Amino acid sequence: MLFSTLDIAIFVGFIIIVLAVGLYKSRGEGGSEDYFLAGRGLSWWLIGFSLIAANISSEQFVGMSGSAAGITGLAIASYEWMAAIALVFVAFFFLPKFLKSGIYTMPQFLEYRFDSFSRTVMSLLMVVMLVAVNVTGVIYSGALTASTMFEGREFFGIPMDLTFFAWLIGIVAATYVFAGGLKACAWADLIQGAALVAGGGIIAYLAFDAMGAIEVSKIASTSGADALKGLTDSSGAIEKFAAANAGKMSMFLPNDNPEVPWTALIIGLWIPNFYYWGLNQYIMQRTLGASSLAEGQKGILFAALMKLLIPFLIVFPGLIAFNLYSEKMEAAAFSDAKIVASNAESLSTILLANAPAGMTAQELAKALEAKDSEGKIFRSVSEADAEIFIKKFKREKDSGKLDNVRFCYDGGWAKKNPALVPLVDKWNADLAAKNPDFDNVSRQLAGKSETRRLIGYKYDTAFAYLLKELVPANGLTGFIFAALLGAIISSLASMLNAASTIFTIDIFKRFINKDAGDKAQVLTGRVCIVAFTVLGCVIAPFLNSPFFTNIFTYIQEFQGFLSPGILAVFLFGLFSKKAPRFSGAIGIIASPVIYGALKYAVPDAAFLNRMAATFLAILAIMALLAFVKPLKREVKMPENSAFKDGSTSAGVKIFGAAILAAAFSLYIIFR
């Protein structure tokens, strides 16, 4: 893909317009409430688009489409469709209580209901999570997409690589949130959210159009043996799509799926959804800025409606991307790892699952880097990939490329790939009988054969290849890339604003300068934005490691240390009158401890199942504390005197019911 002059003009113009509108609309607002909560005057349509633009970013377009291209398929859409359900509950059960209390930040609510220590613990943990996980992850995934598109190019002598785009994205995002605060974010979000939905629709159309034009033989390698029977090259796009992805179209995956097992739909997946949409500062900050309860509720339900549509714009194209560009994803993994072999004359391969013969993957990679030639990277990550892997294995064996192959695996890999175990064992036995020198890794590293590491496709490049290969350079490329980059910047700006708000209100004003006025608070928020941006830009390139798999899973996995405890504590705070004040801090502190222990004890368990177990354990702890030492008097929450309109209209209730019905219908259709 080449950018035309028109593409460049549209791209630059779009970014300038977004910055100008955001800064213009936020002019003259210097108070802390203006800067951090947009003066509590946001209308429903601004809230709705802002929620979507803050949420739908590279994490979804890059990470979710990557998960769809990989072993999870359509089931990754549960993050969107269950989010729509969660948003309905947030609108009717969470938002009224938060607006009535007049809080600026989510940790602030904990002090009102529990104690100041609970607020402090949550504040510190949320700032760390926002900067180290969310900010860093969004910068990385946005930079990955941009660097994939501009691979090999330079900007005035500077390589346009991942590090270059990480700093570019960080600086642009920090610029307008630094100057304009939440209102600048909200107005920029309005433009970027609308453009993102339009751009996603264009990509989806082009992806299905390409699917209709592709030869059946070219998608056979990404499908099961019998999946494409009866299809011809003239078959329609929908027919080819359905046949090629038949094994990936269910919302209910086996219990051993590492991302979205069916058990997670019962409890596990509700935790990140309720945490993210109801308790996450950078999302809730928009609804806390609503001019009334009705405006906030309508904005949330409008966002819920759009969440039902998002998988059709992201997940379905991600599935098609693997059908069209699996070889490119394989090549991207090869280029990434650059693992060096010990003998360039042969094509021997070792399948590594964690640590062969006592050697860690990192140690092996380091040993291989001392050699002179490049190796190639593959991975069969689950039983779903077994058939594809076996075909590749047999094809290379028949071509004579696997004369010196030995496959090493451990119990974890064998459990995930039972269909491959007999094949691998027989091959290894035959090889051992012919050549005892291949009994261990150390002898291979000593020069007995070339070594290649099998670790899969780079699924996170799915969206970048759709954009790079399908969109013509006639102005459309510039618009879509600007919309994507704008959404990335929008999400990043929202996270930076949220992290700076929490630090300023919950840490700086309480512990560093209790007498800080509006000017000091706004200045502190701006200093935080600069510091957090620098940290994110420095850390992000380290995620571009051959041992790193998927950005969406990365963000969700590490939020699991915090989200179960926060959700459990808030549920008790909102709906229990007996939980003692000290129980809030205990619940939040217990969350990373329990989740970390489970991650160590059962590393192969899906992280959503670990989150569910952590959540239930903390609920049990808080229930026990409420039973043993219940509050003698009900806590009286403060009320915001400026909050007048707390009523919910009948139309809003009907709208919410319709969204719930639509979400459950989608699960029935794709069961």
C-alpha positions in Angstrom: 0.0 0.0 0.0 1.3 3.4 -1.0 -0.1 6.7 0.3 -1.1 9.1 -2.5 -0.8 12.8 -2.1 -4.5 12.9 -1.5 -4.2 10.3 1.3 -1.5 12.3 3.0 -3.6 15.5 2.8 -6.7 13.8 4.2 -4.7 12.2 7.0 -3.0 15.4 8.0 -6.2 17.4 7.7 -8.2 14.9 9.8 -5.7 15.0 12.6 -5.5 18.8 12.5 -9.3 19.1 12.6 -9.6 16.7 15.5 -7.0 18.7 17.5 -8.5 22.0 16.6 -12.1 21.1 17.5 -11.1 19.5 20.8 -9.1 22.5 21.9 -11.6 25.1 20.6 -14.5 23.5 22.5 -12.6 23.3 25.7 -11.3 26.9 25.6 -11.8 29.0 28.7 -12.3 26.2 31.1 -9.7 26.4 33.7 -11.3 25.0 36.9 -10.7 21.5 38.1 -14.3 20.4 37.5 -14.0 21.9 34.0 -10.7 20.2 33.2 -11.4 16.8 34.8 -15.2 16.4 34.2 -16.0 18.9 31.4 -18.0 21.0 33.8 -20.6 18.2 34.2 -22.3 19.4 31.0 -22.0 16.6 28.5 -25.0 15.6 26.5 -26.1 12.0 25.6 -24.8 11.9 22.0 -21.4 13.3 23.0 -21.2 10.8 25.9 -22.2 7.8 23.6 -19.7 8.6 20.9 -17.0 9.5 23.4 -17.5 6.1 25.2 -17.1 4.2 21.9 -14.1 6.3 20.7 -12.4 5.9 24.1 -13.0 2.1 24.0 -12.7 1.1 20.4 -9.1 1.5 19.6 -6.1 -0.5 18.6 -6.9 -2.9 21.5 -10.0 -4.0 19.5 -9.0 -3.4 15.8 -5.5 -4.9 16.4 -6.0 -7.2 19.4 -9.6 -8.4 18.8 -9.2 -9.0 15.1 -5.9 -10.8 15.9 -7.8 -13.1 18.4 -10.4 -13.7 15.8 -7.7 -14.7 13.2 -6.2 -17.0 15.8 -7.8 -19.9 17.8 -10.6 -18.0 19.4 -12.6 -16.9 16.3 -16.0 -15.3 16.7 -16.1 -16.1 20.5 -13.9 -13.0 21.1 -17.1 -11.0 20.2 -18.3 -11.8 23.7 -16.3 -8.9 25.0 -18.5 -6.6 22.8 -21.9 -8.3 23.1 -21.6 -8.9 26.9 -20.4 -5.3 27.2 -23.7 -4.2 25.7 -25.5 -6.1 28.5 -23.2 -4.8 31.2 -23.8 -1.2 30.0 -27.5 -1.6 30.5 -27.0 -2.5 34.1 -24.4 0.3 34.6 -27.0 2.8 33.2 -29.8 1.7 35.6 -27.9 0.5 38.7 -24.5 2.1 39.0 -24.8 5.6 37.4 -27.7 6.9 39.6 -25.7 6.3 42.7 -22.4 7.7 41.3 -24.0 10.9 40.0 -26.0 11.4 43.2 -22.8 11.2 45.3 -21.0 13.9 43.2 -17.7 12.0 42.9 -14.8 13.0 40.6 -13.1 9.6 40.7 -14.1 6.0 41.3 -11.7 5.6 44.3 -13.4 8.6 45.9 -16.6 6.6 46.2 -14.7 4.0 48.3 -13.8 6.6 50.9 -17.4 7.6 51.2 -18.6 4.0 51.6 -15.6 2.3 53.2 -12.6 4.3 54.4 -9.7 6.5 53.2 -7.3 3.6 53.1 -9.5 1.8 50.6 -9.5 4.9 48.4 -5.7 5.2 48.6 -5.1 1.5 47.7 -7.4 1.6 44.7 -5.9 4.9 43.5 -2.4 3.7 43.5 -3.3 0.4 41.9 -5.4 2.0 39.2 -2.7 4.5 38.3 -0.2 1.7 37.9 -2.6 -0.4 35.9 -3.6 2.5 33.6 0.0 3.5 32.8 1.7 0.1 32.8 -1.0 -1.9 31.1 -3.6 0.2 29.3 -1.5 3.2 28.1 1.5 1.0 27.2 -0.7 -1.6 25.5 -2.6 1.0 23.4 0.7 2.7 22.3 2.2 -0.6 21.3 -0.7 -1.9 19.3 -1.2 1.4 17.5 2.5 1.6 16.7 2.5 -2.0 15.6 -0.2 -1.3 13.0 1.4 1.8 11.7 4.9 0.3 11.5 3.5 -2.8 9.7 2.0 -0.4 7.1 5.2 1.7 6.7 7.7 -1.2 7.0 11.1 -0.3 5.6 10.4 3.4 5.2 12.0 6.5 6.7 10.9 9.9 7.8 13.7 12.4 7.1 16.3 9.7 7.7 14.5 8.3 10.8 13.2 4.6 10.4 9.4 4.5 10.7 9.5 1.6 13.0 7.6 0.7 16.1 9.5 3.0 18.4 9.0 5.9 16.0 5.3 5.5 15.9 5.1 4.9 19.7 6.5 8.3 20.4 4.4 9.9 17.6 1.2 8.5 19.0 2.1 9.4 22.5 3.0 13.0 21.7 -0.1 13.8 19.7 -2.4 12.3 22.4 -0.7 14.1 25.2 -0.9 17.4 23.3 -4.7 17.9 23.3 -5.5 16.3 26.6 -2.7 18.4 28.2 -4.4 21.5 26.9 -8.1 20.8 27.0 -8.8 18.0 29.6 -12.0 15.9 29.3 -14.0 18.2 27.1 -11.2 18.2 24.5 -11.2 14.4 24.7 -15.0 14.2 24.3 -15.3 16.5 21.3 -12.3 14.8 19.6 -14.0 11.5 20.4 -17.1 12.6 18.6 -15.3 13.0 15.3 -13.0 10.1 15.7 -15.8 7.7 16.9 -17.9 8.5 13.9 -15.0 8.1 11.5 -13.9 4.9 13.1 -17.3 3.3 12.7 -17.4 4.4 9.0 -13.8 3.2 8.5 -14.6 -0.2 10.1 -17.6 -0.6 7.8 -15.5 0.1 4.7 -12.8 -2.4 5.8 -15.6 -5.1 6.4 -17.0 -4.5 3.0 -13.6 -4.7 1.3 -12.8 -7.9 3.3 -15.9 -9.7 2.2 -15.4 -8.5 -1.4 -11.9 -10.0 -1.4 -13.2 -13.2 0.1 -15.7 -13.5 -2.8 -12.9 -13.1 -5.3 -10.3 -15.5 -3.9 -9.7 -18.9 -5.3 -10.9 -21.8 -3.1 -7.5 -23.5 -3.3 -5.9 -20.4 -1.7 -7.9 -20.6 1.5 -7.8 -24.4 1.8 -4.6 -24.3 4.0 -6.5 -22.3 6.7 -9.5 -24.6 6.9 -10.3 -28.2 7.8 -10.0 -31.0 5.2 -13.7 -31.2 4.4 -14.7 -27.6 5.0 -14.6 -26.4 1.4 -16.2 -29.4 -0.3 -18.8 -28.3 -2.8 -17.4 -24.8 -3.1 -16.1 -23.4 -6.4 -14.2 -20.2 -7.2 -17.5 -18.6 -8.3 -19.2 -19.3 -4.9 -20.2 -16.1 -3.1 -18.3 -14.4 -0.3 -20.7 -15.4 2.4 -20.5 -19.1 1.3 -16.7 -19.1 1.3 -16.6 -17.2 4.6 -19.0 -19.6 6.3 -17.2 -22.7 5.0 -13.6 -21.5 5.6 -14.5 -20.4 9.2 -17.0 -23.1 10.2 -14.9 -24.2 13.1 -14.6 -20.6 14.4 -18.2 -19.4 14.4 -19.4 -20.6 17.8 -19.7 -18.4 20.8 -19.2 -21.4 23.1 -15.7 -22.7 23.1 -14.3 -25.7 25.0 -13.3 -25.3 28.6 -9.6 -25.5 27.8 -9.6 -22.5 25.4 -7.0 -20.0 26.8 -9.0 -16.9 26.0 -12.8 -17.4 26.1 -13.8 -20.8 27.4 -17.6 -21.4 27.7 -17.2 -21.4 31.5 -16.1 -17.8 31.4 -19.5 -16.8 30.0 -21.0 -17.8 33.3 -18.9 -15.6 35.6 -15.4 -14.8 34.3 -16.3 -12.5 31.4 -18.8 -10.5 33.4 -16.0 -9.3 35.7 -13.9 -7.3 33.1 -17.0 -6.0 31.5 -18.6 -4.7 34.7 -15.3 -3.4 35.9 -14.4 -1.7 32.6 -17.8 -0.1 31.9 -18.9 0.6 35.4 -15.8 1.2 37.5 -13.0 2.1 35.2 -12.1 5.7 35.6 -11.3 6.6 32.0 -14.7 5.2 30.9 -16.9 6.4 33.8 -15.3 9.8 33.7 -17.5 10.6 30.7 -20.7 9.6 32.4 -19.7 11.4 35.6 -19.6 14.5 33.4 -23.3 14.1 32.3 -25.6 17.1 32.7 -28.3 14.8 34.1 -29.1 11.2 34.9 -31.3 10.9 31.8 -28.5 12.3 29.5 -26.0 9.9 31.1 -28.3 6.9 30.7 -29.2 7.7 27.0 -25.5 8.1 26.3 -24.6 4.8 27.8 -27.4 2.9 26.0 -26.4 4.6 22.7 -22.9 3.2 23.3 -24.4 -0.2 24.1 -26.2 -0.2 20.7 -22.9 0.4 18.9 -21.2 -2.3 20.9 -23.6 -4.8 19.3 -22.5 -3.8 15.9 -18.7 -3.6 16.5 -18.0 -7.4 16.0 -19.3 -7.1 12.5 -16.8 -4.4 11.8 -13.8 -6.0 13.6 -14.2 -9.7 14.4 -15.6 -10.8 11.0 -12.8 -9.0 9.1 -10.3 -10.6 11.4 -11.5 -14.0 10.5 -11.2 -13.2 6.8 -7.7 -11.7 7.3 -6.4 -15.1 8.3 -8.1 -16.7 5.3 -6.4 -14.2 3.0 -3.1 -13.5 4.6 -2.0 -16.5 6.8 1.2 -16.8 4.9 2.0 -13.1 5.5 1.3 -13.6 9.2 3.6 -16.5 9.2 6.3 -14.4 7.5 5.8 -11.6 10.1 6.4 -14.1 12.9 9.6 -15.2 11.1 10.8 -11.7 10.6 10.1 -10.8 14.3 12.0 -13.6 15.9 15.1 -13.9 13.8 16.1 -17.0 15.7 19.4 -18.2 14.4 20.2 -21.7 13.5 23.3 -23.9 14.0 23.5 -25.3 10.5 22.2 -23.4 7.5 22.5 -26.4 5.2 19.5 -28.3 6.5 15.9 -27.4 7.6 15.6 -29.3 10.9 13.0 -28.1 13.3 12.4 -28.4 17.1 8.9 -27.8 18.5 9.4 -26.0 21.8 6.7 -25.7 24.4 8.1 -23.6 27.3 11.4 -25.3 28.4 12.9 -28.3 26.5 15.4 -30.5 28.4 15.6 -28.0 31.3 16.5 -25.1 29.1 14.2 -22.0 29.1 13.0 -20.6 25.8 15.0 -17.4 26.5 18.2 -19.4 27.1 17.7 -21.3 23.9 17.1 -18.1 21.9 20.3 -16.6 23.4 22.3 -19.6 22.5 20.9 -19.7 18.9 21.7 -16.0 18.4 25.4 -16.8 18.5 25.0 -18.6 15.2 25.0 -17.3 11.7 21.7 -18.0 9.9 18.1 -17.2 10.4 15.5 -19.7 11.5 11.7 -19.7 11.0 8.9 -19.5 13.5 5.7 -21.5 13.7 3.4 -22.7 16.4 0.5 -25.1 16.7 -1.1 -23.5 19.8 -4.1 -25.7 20.2 -6.0 -28.7 19.1 -7.9 -26.5 16.7 -4.6 -26.0 14.8 -3.7 -29.7 14.7 -5.0 -30.5 11.3 -3.3 -27.5 9.7 -0.1 -28.3 11.4 -0.2 -32.0 10.4 -0.7 -31.0 6.8 2.3 -28.7 7.0 4.4 -31.3 8.7 3.5 -34.0 6.0 4.1 -31.5 3.2 7.6 -30.6 4.4 8.4 -34.2 5.2 7.5 -35.3 1.7 9.6 -32.5 0.2 12.7 -33.9 2.1 13.1 -30.8 4.2 12.7 -32.6 7.5 15.6 -35.1 7.4 17.1 -34.1 10.7 14.0 -33.0 12.7 13.3 -33.7 16.3 10.3 -32.3 18.1 10.5 -31.5 21.8 7.4 -30.9 23.9 6.2 -30.9 27.5 3.0 -32.0 29.3 1.3 -28.7 28.8 1.8 -28.7 25.0 0.7 -32.4 24.9 -2.5 -31.5 26.7 -3.3 -28.7 24.3 -2.4 -30.8 21.2 -3.5 -34.4 21.7 -4.0 -35.0 18.0 -0.3 -34.3 17.4 1.2 -36.4 20.1 1.2 -39.8 18.4 2.6 -38.3 15.2 5.4 -36.5 17.0 6.2 -39.5 19.2 6.5 -41.8 16.2 8.7 -39.4 14.3 11.0 -38.9 17.3 11.3 -42.7 17.9 12.2 -43.3 14.2 14.8 -40.5 14.4 16.3 -41.7 17.6 16.7 -45.2 16.1 18.5 -43.8 13.1 20.6 -41.2 14.8 21.2 -41.3 18.6 23.1 -38.0 18.4 19.8 -36.1 18.3 18.8 -37.2 21.8 19.1 -33.7 23.4 19.1 -30.0 22.6 22.6 -29.4 23.7 24.0 -31.7 21.0 21.9 -29.9 18.4 23.2 -26.6 19.6 26.8 -28.0 19.4 26.3 -28.1 15.6 24.6 -31.4 14.8 21.7 -29.8 13.0 19.9 -26.5 12.3 17.4 -25.6 15.0 14.1 -23.9 14.3 11.6 -22.7 16.9 7.9 -23.3 16.1 5.7 -20.5 17.6 3.0 -19.6 15.2 1.5 -16.8 13.2 1.7 -13.2 14.2 -2.1 -12.8 14.5 -2.0 -9.2 15.7 -1.0 -8.1 12.1 -4.5 -9.2 10.8 -6.0 -5.7 10.7 -2.8 -4.1 9.4 -2.8 -6.5 6.4 -6.4 -5.8 5.6 -5.7 -2.1 5.6 -2.4 -2.5 3.7 -3.6 -4.9 1.0 -7.3 -4.0 0.4 -7.7 -0.2 0.7 -6.9 1.7 -2.4 -4.6 4.8 -2.2 -7.3 7.2 -3.5 -7.9 9.2 -0.3 -9.7 6.3 1.4 -6.5 4.9 2.8 -5.7 8.3 4.4 -9.2 8.6 5.9 -9.2 5.1 7.4 -5.7 5.3 8.7 -6.5 8.7 10.2 -9.6 7.3 11.8 -7.7 4.3 13.3 -4.8 6.4 14.5 -7.3 9.0 15.8 -9.1 6.4 17.8 -5.9 5.1 19.2 -4.9 8.6 20.2 -8.4 9.2 21.6 -8.2 6.1 23.8 -4.7 7.0 24.9 -5.8 10.6 25.7 -8.7 9.3 27.7 -6.4 7.0 29.7 -3.9 9.7 30.3 -6.7 12.1 31.5 -8.1 9.4 33.8 -4.7 8.5 35.3 -3.8 12.2 35.9 -7.3 12.8 37.4 -6.9 9.9 39.9 -3.3 11.0 40.8 -4.3 14.7 41.2 -7.6 14.2 43.2 -6.9 11.0 45.1 -3.1 11.3 45.8 -1.7 14.8 45.2 -4.6 16.8 46.9 -4.9 14.4 49.8 -1.3 13.7 50.7 1.0 16.2 48.9 -0.8 19.5 48.9 -4.1 19.5 50.8 -4.7 23.2 50.1 -4.2 22.9 46.3 -6.6 25.1 44.4 -7.9 24.8 40.9 -4.7 26.1 39.2 -2.4 23.8 41.2 -4.6 20.8 40.5 -4.8 21.4 36.8 -1.0 22.0 36.7 -0.4 18.7 38.5 -2.7 16.9 36.1 -0.7 18.3 33.1 2.6 17.2 34.6 1.2 13.7 35.2 0.1 13.6 31.5 3.7 14.3 30.4 5.2 11.8 32.8 2.8 9.0 32.0 3.2 9.5 28.3 7.0 9.2 28.5 6.7 6.0 30.6 4.2 4.5 28.1 6.4 5.3 25.1 9.5 3.9 26.7 7.9 0.6 27.8 5.7 0.0 24.7 8.5 -1.2 22.3 9.4 -4.0 24.8 6.1 -5.7 24.0 7.3 -6.4 20.5 8.9 -9.6 21.7 8.8 -13.0 20.0 7.5 -14.4 23.3 4.6 -11.9 23.3 1.4 -13.3 21.8 -1.7 -11.0 21.6 -2.3 -7.4 22.9 -5.9 -7.9 23.7 -5.2 -10.9 25.9 -2.2 -9.1 27.5 -4.4 -6.2 28.6 -7.3 -8.4 29.9 -4.9 -10.8 31.6 -3.1 -8.1 33.7 -6.3 -6.3 34.5 -7.3 -9.5 36.1 -5.0 -8.7 39.0 -7.2 -5.8 39.9 -10.7 -6.0 38.4 -12.1 -8.9 40.5 -11.3 -7.3 43.8 -12.6 -3.8 42.7 -15.8 -5.2 41.3 -16.5 -7.3 44.5 -15.8 -4.3 46.8 -18.0 -1.9 44.8 -20.9 -4.4 44.7 -20.7 -4.7 48.4 -20.4 -0.9 48.7 -23.4 -0.3 46.5 -25.8 -2.9 47.6 -24.7 -4.2 51.1 -25.5 -2.2 54.2 -23.6 -4.4 56.6 -20.0 -4.7 55.1 -17.6 -3.0 57.6 -15.6 -0.1 56.5 -12.2 -1.8 56.7 -13.4 -4.6 54.4 -13.0 -2.5 51.3 -9.2 -2.3 51.5 -9.0 -6.0 52.4 -10.9 -6.9 49.3 -8.8 -4.8 47.0 -5.5 -6.0 48.4 -6.6 -9.6 48.3 -7.3 -9.4 44.6 -3.7 -9.4 43.2 -2.6 -11.8 45.9 -5.3 -14.5 45.1 -5.1 -13.9 41.3 -1.3 -14.1 41.4 -1.4 -17.3 43.5 -3.8 -18.9 41.0 -1.7 -17.8 38.0 1.3 -19.5 39.7 -0.6 -22.6 40.8 -2.6 -23.2 37.6 -0.8 -21.4 34.8 -2.7 -23.3 32.1 -6.1 -22.2 33.3 -7.9 -19.5 31.2 -7.3 -16.1 32.8 -11.1 -15.5 32.8 -11.6 -18.6 35.0 -8.9 -17.3 37.4 -10.7 -14.0 37.5 -14.0 -15.8 38.4 -12.3 -17.8 41.1 -10.7 -14.6 42.5 -14.0 -12.7 42.4 -15.9 -15.5 44.2 -13.1 -15.8 46.8 -13.3 -12.0 47.6 -17.1 -12.0 47.8 -16.8 -14.9 50.3 -14.2 -12.9 52.3 -16.4 -9.8 52.4 -19.5 -11.8 53.2 -17.6 -13.4 56.1 -16.4 -10.0 57.4 -20.0 -8.6 57.1 -21.3 -11.5 59.1 -18.6 -11.4 61.8 -18.4 -7.7 62.2 -21.4 -6.0 60.6 -21.8 -2.2 60.6 -24.0 -1.1 63.5 -25.3 2.0 61.6 -25.9 2.3 57.9 -23.4 4.5 56.0 -25.0 7.8 54.8 -23.5 8.7 51.5 -22.9 12.4 50.6 -25.2 14.0 48.0 -24.3 16.4 45.2 -26.6 19.4 45.8 -26.2 20.4 42.1 -27.6 17.1 40.9 -31.3 17.7 40.4 -32.7 15.5 37.7 -32.4 11.9 38.9 -35.4 10.4 37.0 -35.4 7.6 34.4 -37.9 8.0 31.5 -40.1 5.1 30.1 -38.4 5.5 26.7 -35.0 4.8 28.2 -36.3 1.7 29.9 -37.7 0.4 26.7 -34.4 1.2 24.9 -32.5 -0.8 27.5 -34.8 -3.8 27.2 -34.4 -3.8 23.4 -30.6 -3.9 23.7 -30.8 -6.9 26.1 -33.1 -8.8 23.8 -30.8 -8.1 20.8 -27.7 -9.3 22.7 -29.3 -12.6 23.8 -30.6 -13.2 20.3 -27.0 -13.0 18.9 -25.9 -15.7 21.3 -28.7 -17.9 20.1 -27.9 -17.3 16.4 -24.2 -18.1 16.9 -24.5 -20.8 19.5 
